[in-house]
């Protein structure tokens, strides 16, 4: 039963995660932390941070990690199948419709309406993760080094187009060497 629950939880994420991997994070968090209680919020944040430091799509990494934590290798397989297979089937089934109607005003307006919702859901994840990333109040304002690191990473990414992998590795190294 738990293997089916892993499959179904991640299948819902795969089916409703419009916009790709990052837009799936709020759906994964809701399913994994709030509904199923497989991870705490802190465990989810750690898995998300660690997953972002590795190559590949974040949704599949999270599905594999959560599945493995819940039910070992069979759970990892079910999480991965759940997040990937429905999306693959939908892409094949709907691909021909997309090619046929991609210039339709209705279809364009649908996508125009989905994009801000995806951004809002990503902002919600940032809003929920910020206190855990910078330290819970009242300490979060005192952790100036963490704020400086976040601002520097944002600036380097925007201004100099520094690759995210380099920023992640640098942040981890600074965390080990400087920020205790």
Secondary structure, 3 states (H helix, E strand, C coil): CHHHHHHHHHHHHHHHCCCCHHHHHHHHHHHHHHHCCCCCHHHHHHHHHHHHCCCCCHHHHHHHHHHHHHHHHHHHHHHHHHHHHHHHHHHHHHHHHHHHHCCCHHHHHHHHHHHHHHHHHHHHHHHHHHHHHHCCCCHHHCCHHHHHHHHHHHHHHHHHCCCHHHHHHHHHHHHHHCCC
